[in-house]
């Protein structure tokens, strides 16, 4: 159990007083293990009491080069010295847009935002404006940020029949229900039936190529691409997580399937508030006042869109990602931990489903194969909580669901993590 200093304890009490639930709304930890992050270096982070953790959360993905990577830090400092923001197009944003278009197969043009939530929201809005239709089809359990549209059927009751949607948050107007169609991930036949029944209304289909940590079954993404192309429906890949992670060109490069639009964030911003919508130039005409009329034009304004400091961090990060061996290190680190986790569970008679790809993965404690959201409902969440807690007690930090391997996780980090897994797994049946 990590030691808590008096200073950190006082700050935790302030967090409980001033922040709802004592958190910023992201990572939630057991009360007895709760901590306040102080700083990070490489693959480790430290709390206010100076306890050290091997970090597999990595800021929920963006810190693929680790914390305070020297060339990224240097680029940020230089950018800050030139001014923090301008509300005018800056040259760093233009350079980053060019690099993204060169990297991502579907990208002809770029619109910057400050979060993945906004990027996904703007992608759906662009599809509506471009097609003149209003409904969006998404996949049950898919996370596309926290807009009203995205939070439909994130965690619905399994009794809800497709394609009906269900709000997974308070404060969402009931009218949104009629605008979102829901299909099961990895089920092309059901998806096709829903699309055929709503052809006149569907503005776009949005999907996480890897839904949380569930990889697409062979043929699913290509089948979805063929189906949407057949009916002239824009296909949106939400690559906020997978973009620049599983390959430099993202999941669309990795799986060889090119959508009409995609969203990116996390890695491309180098750990700073930056995301983007990418896609076909004809669709992106809706963002151009000179190329659209009053009914189709989208007035997309954001004070910090394309912020020069964030763009500088993104450019510096992508420069390292292009270096030979970077992706091999990321995949190798993930493969080592992933393989050990599955093997250790098998040795101890703990049923697990191995999900994702080496660069983004986790397991479900379940005897049932996991191909979609409803399959995950059979998993033992209490066991997962005990597992994650046990790792944290041993100085290994991960989120509720996902390991984010980085280019800077060392052999020592991997061995320490595997040793912690060896110690925790035998206790899980208690």
DRENNUZA-601165 format. One record per residue (C-alpha): residue in three letters; x, y, z. Coordinates in steps of 0.001 Angstrom, whole numbers, plus 524288, in hexadecimal, padded with zeros to 5 digits. Example, Ala and Ser with C-alpha at 12.3 -4.5 7.8 and 13.67 -1.06 7.14 Angstrom:
BEGIN
ALA8300C7EE6C81E78SER835667FBDC81BE4
END
This chain:
BEGIN
UNK800008000080000UNK805B580D1B7FBE8UNK8093D816DD80674UNK8017082395806A9UNK8082C82FD880B69UNK800F0839E981392UNK801E88436580817UNK7FB7D839E77FEAFUNK7F1028365480889UNK7ED74844B080A0DUNK7ECC9846447FB57UNK7E41E83A317FA2BUNK7DAFF840458041CUNK7DAA884CC07FBFCUNK7D7C8844B67EFD5UNK7CC3A83E787F6C8UNK7C75784BFB7FA97UNK7C9178532B7EDC4UNK7C7BA848B57E339UNK7BB54840907E17DUNK7BEE4832F47E635UNK7CC8A837ED7E901UNK7D0DD8360D7DAE4UNK7D18D83D187CDF1UNK7C8288330D7C86AUNK7D25682A0E7C26DUNK7D9A581FAC7CA2FUNK7D2A681ACA7D651UNK7DA70813167E06DUNK7D6EE80BDC7ECFDUNK7D6D18157F7F83CUNK7E1B780E967FF7FUNK7EA7E80F477F37DUNK7E67181C907EE63UNK7F1AC825B37EB40UNK7F49E832B37E4D2UNK7FE17832697D985UNK809B383B697DB25UNK8127F839207CF74UNK816B482F1E7C58FUNK8232E82AF57BEE1UNK823E7820F57B42BUNK81B638153E7B753UNK8198C818D87C5A0UNK8111E8227E7CCFBUNK8124D8273A7DAF7UNK8086182BCD7E4EFUNK8095E8371F7EE6EUNK80EE082DC37F8A4UNK81971829FB7EEB0UNK8148A81C257ECE8UNK81884816DB7DF98UNK80FEC80F497D607UNK812BA808207C963UNK808DC80EDB7C0B4UNK800B9807017B6F4UNK7F613811667B6EEUNK7FF0381B5A7B06BUNK7F5648268D7B16CUNK7EB0181DA27AB4EUNK7F36481BD279F50UNK7F9D38285C79AB3UNK806D3826697A1A8UNK80BC181C2979832UNK81972821DA79998UNK81828822547A846UNK8177282E047B130UNK81FFE839F17AEAFUNK8266A834737A27AUNK8321683D827A01DUNK82F9E8418B79201UNK82124843C57947CUNK823EF84BD87A0A4UNK82DF6853D179936UNK824578566E78E2DUNK819CB85ABB797CAUNK822D48640579F01UNK8271D86A2679231UNK818F886B9178DBBUNK814A8871C779A9DUNK81F7787BD479960UNK8194887FF278C73UNK80BAC881D979217UNK80133878BD7973EUNK7F5E587AED78DE7UNK7F16F8846B78353UNK7E38F8812D77EA8UNK7E9A3882187713AUNK7EEC487703768DAUNK7FCCB8747176CDAUNK807A286DED76536UNK80933862AA76ED6UNK7FB0D85EBD76C5BUNK7FD7D85EDA75DB3UNK809AA8567975F38UNK8029A84CC8767ECUNK7F70684C1B75E9CUNK80054848E475376UNK806CD83E1775B65UNK7F9B08383B75F1FUNK7F4D68383F75103UNK801748319874CC5UNK7FFBF8273875756UNK7F155823AD757A5UNK7EB3F81D0D74BACUNK7DDD7823A674C4FUNK7E3068315374EEDUNK7E23183BA474464UNK7DF43846E174D9AUNK7DFCB8497075C3BUNK7D79B850E876613UNK7DDAA8525E77390UNK7D643851C67805EUNK7DAE7850F078E6DUNK7D544843B37924DUNK7D1438369878CECUNK7C3728395F7915CUNK7C2C184587788F6UNK7C95A83EE477D72UNK7BF4D833E377D5BUNK7B44583DA277F2CUNK7B91A845DC773C0UNK7BAC1839CD76B21UNK7AC9E835F376D63UNK7A826843F476B07UNK7AFFE844AC75E68UNK7A9948382775991UNK79C1E83DA875C80UNK79F1384A5E75594UNK7A50A84386749CDUNK79A4E83962747E4UNK78E8D8413474C70UNK78AC283599754FAUNK789C28351D763C9UNK78BCD8278676965UNK798CB821A076D45UNK79B378131B76EE1UNK7A4BE80F89779B0UNK7A85D802C27801EUNK7A39C7FED278D80UNK7AE2580103797C2UNK7B61F809C578ECCUNK7BBE2815E079547UNK7BCAE8221C78CF2UNK7BE3D82C23797B0UNK7B411832627A063UNK7AB14839C379739UNK79C9C836AE7981CUNK79D5582EA878B97UNK7A96F8270A78F9EUNK7A3F18232779CD1UNK7986681C1E79711UNK7997180D6B799BAUNK7A70D80DE379F7BUNK7A2A38052D7AABEUNK79481801A87A775UNK78C027F7217AD38UNK78D3C7EA7A7A570UNK77E747EA1A7A495UNK77E477F5A279B27UNK77B8B7F0DB78D5EUNK783977F561781BCUNK783967FF8A77C0DUNK77D76806CF78783UNK786D080F6778F30UNK7873A811FC79DB5UNK78D9C81D777A4B4UNK7995D819B17ACFCUNK799F7826A27B440UNK791298300E7BB20UNK78DA483CC77B479UNK78BDA837897A6A7UNK77F4883C0E79FEBUNK7760E830FC79C86UNK775748362878E9FUNK7836E8315D78C73UNK77E638236C78D5FUNK777D2824B878027UNK7844882982779A0UNK78D5581E3C77D37UNK78C4C8107D777CBUNK793698059F77F0CUNK7995F7F92D7798FUNK7A1A47EE6F77FC6UNK7B0397EF8377CF6UNK7B5FA7E465774E6UNK7A8717E09E76FE9UNK7A7F77E48B761A9UNK79B277DDA375EB4UNK7936F7E5017691DUNK79A107F1B376534UNK796307EFB37570BUNK788137ED1075AE3UNK787987F9B9762A8UNK78DDE801B4757D3UNK7849A7FC3374D94UNK778FA7FFD77561BUNK77D8E80DF3757E0UNK784498114374B08UNK77D1481E1574953UNK7810182323756C2UNK78F1781F1175977UNK79917829F975883UNK7A4B7821AB75CC8UNK7A9928157F763A2UNK7B397817C376E67UNK7BBE180CE577413UNK7C7EC80ABC77C65UNK7D02380196773EBUNK7D43D7FB2F780B8UNK7C8617FD1478973UNK7CE6680019796A5UNK7D72E7F3EA796B5UNK7CEDA7EB2678E06UNK7D5A57E8B878102UNK7CDAC7E7A57747BUNK7CB307D9DB76FC5UNK7D0E77D70776244UNK7C8B77DD78757CAUNK7C0877E613760ABUNK7C6D37F33575DA8UNK7C8137F04974F2BUNK7B9FA7EBA174ED3UNK7B5C47F8217557DUNK7BD9A7FFF974B97UNK7B75E7F8A974035UNK7A9BF7FA38745DDUNK7AACF808DB74848UNK7B12280B4273B17UNK7A650803A773456UNK79C2780CCA73A3DUNK7A47C8192E7397AUNK7A48F81AA674851UNK7B09A8215374E23UNK7B86381837756F5UNK7BF4B81E53762A5UNK7CA4581764769E7UNK7CC1581C76777B8UNK7DAE081B657789AUNK7DCCD8240778471UNK7E2C78181D78B24UNK7E82E8104C77FA9UNK7ED4E81B9C7778AUNK7FC4681B4977716UNK7FBF38103578123UNK7FA808032E77A5BUNK800E38089976E0AUNK8053C815FE76966UNK7F952816AB76097UNK7F09C8117C76B67UNK7E7058063976AFCUNK7E3AC8093775CD6UNK7F1B78065775927UNK7F2B37FAC176274UNK7E6587F42B75D85UNK7E6D67F94874F96UNK7D95C7FFAC74FC7UNK7D7A680E1674C50UNK7CBD6815AC75187UNK7C6A8822A374C6FUNK7C9F2829F3758E1UNK7D0E4827257658AUNK7D3BC82DBD77268UNK7E10282E12778EFUNK7E6118333F785D5UNK7EE9482EFE79139UNK7FB9082B7678AA1UNK7FAB48359577FBEUNK7FA2E8404378A22UNK805F783B6D791A7UNK7FE8B83BB879E82UNK7F8AA8493879C82UNK7EA6184CE5799F1UNK7E97C84A3E78B67UNK7E1428419B7828EUNK7DC90842257748BUNK7D2A883DB876A8FUNK7D8AA838A675DEDUNK7D253834E075141UNK7CE4D836DF74341UNK7CF48844A573DE4UNK7C183844617384BUNK7BBC684154745BCUNK7C47684B9A74C01UNK7BEF48560A74307UNK7B480857AF74D87UNK7BEEE85E4E755F6UNK7C2288681574B23UNK7B941873FA74A61UNK7BD558764D73C56UNK7B9EB8688373805UNK7ACCC8667C73ED6UNK79FB286D0874060UNK7987A8715A74C97UNK791F48642074E6DUNK79E5A85BFC74DE0UNK7A8DB8650175371UNK7AE2986115760DBUNK7B30686C5D7690EUNK7BD1986493770BEUNK7C42886DD5779EDUNK7CCF086A937857DUNK7D5D68740778C90UNK7E0CD86A1478D85UNK7DE988624A78100UNK7EBD885F9377AD7UNK7F2BD8659E78677UNK8010A867EC782BCUNK806918621778F46UNK7FEAA8559978DABUNK80215854F877F3FUNK81080856487827FUNK80F3D84AF178C0AUNK8082484301781C1UNK812678458577752UNK81D5C841C67809CUNK8163D83566784B6UNK8136683108776D4UNK821A48334677312UNK8259D8290E77D18UNK81A9981FEE77914UNK8204781FD576B49UNK82D9281B3C77018UNK8316080D4576CE0UNK82E39803B6777BEUNK8244880C0977F1BUNK8186E803B777BD4UNK81FFA7F72277DCAUNK8232C7FB4A78BC5UNK814F57FED378E9DUNK80F767F21478966UNK81A1F7EA0378FE1UNK8177D7EFFE79D3DUNK809057ED5D79BDBUNK80B137DF8C796E5UNK813C57DC1D7A27BUNK80A157E08B7ACD1UNK7FE367DBB77A56BUNK803D27CE377A350UNK808487CCE27B160UNK7FB1A7D1417B69BUNK7F3B67C7177AEA2UNK7FD697BC507B209UNK7FD687BF3A7C09DUNK7EE977BF447C0F0UNK7EE5C7B2317B9DAUNK7F8297AC617C375UNK7EF4B7B0657CEA9UNK7E2997ABE37C88DUNK7DD537B9B87C6CBUNK7D5337BA977BA46UNK7D8CF7C6557B1FBUNK7D5DD7CB9E7A490UNK7E1A07D1D579E06UNK7DCF37DE2E79711UNK7E2967E8E878E99UNK7EFB97EA1C787E2UNK7FD457EA8E78DF3UNK7FD7C7F97478DCBUNK7F0317FA94794A1UNK7EABA7EF0E79C2DUNK7E4F47E9267A879UNK7DE147DCD07ACC5UNK7D0517D9F07B13CUNK7CEE07D03E7BC48UNK7C4D07C7DF7B56DUNK7C2F97BA4D7AFAAUNK7BB3A7C0147A45BUNK7C2267C57D79841UNK7C1027D43F7972EUNK7BD467DA08789FFUNK7B42C7E50F78E0DUNK7AEBA7ECDA79966UNK7A4B37E2D379DADUNK7AF367D86779E7FUNK7B6717E0EB7A853UNK7AACF7E06F7B181UNK7AE357D24D7B4B2UNK7BBA37D64D7B9BEUNK7BEC97D6AB7C846UNK7C0667E5287CAE5UNK7C2A67E3007D970UNK7CE387DA607D604UNK7D37B7E4D07CCEAUNK7D26C7EEE67D7C7UNK7D9D37E5EE7E116UNK7E4147E39E7D6B8UNK7E62A7F2077D3B5UNK7E67C7F5347E23FUNK7F07F7EA977E4A0UNK7F9347F00E7D9EFUNK7F8107FDCF7DF53UNK7FBDF7F9027ECDAUNK808567F3FC7E66FUNK80B48800B17DF54UNK805407FD527D221UNK7FB63807387CCE5UNK7F16E804327C258UNK7E3C3808D17BF5AUNK7D7488015A7C1B5UNK7D8767FB717B41FUNK7E46F7FCE17AB67UNK7F31C7FBDB7AB78UNK7F9E28067F7A3ACUNK807A1801AA7A045UNK8115D80C3C79CE0UNK81E3E80D88795E0UNK8252F80FC87A2E1UNK8208E8045B7AB38UNK82D0C7FD467AEF4UNK8300C7EEEE7B0FEUNK830687F1FA7BF87UNK822C07F8047BED4UNK81DB27EC1F7B7B8UNK823BB7E2897C157UNK81EB27EA247CD10UNK8111A7EA247C70DUNK811867DB967C425UNK8163B7D8BD7D1E9UNK80ADC7E0907D768UNK801987D8E07CEB9UNK807887CC387D3D6UNK804D67D0927E1BCUNK7F70B7D5B87DF8AUNK7F0CA7CB7B7D6BFUNK7F11E7C04C7E0CCUNK7E9707C8FF7EA47UNK7DE567CBF97E0FBUNK7D5637C0CE7E4A7UNK7D4B77C57F7F2C0
END
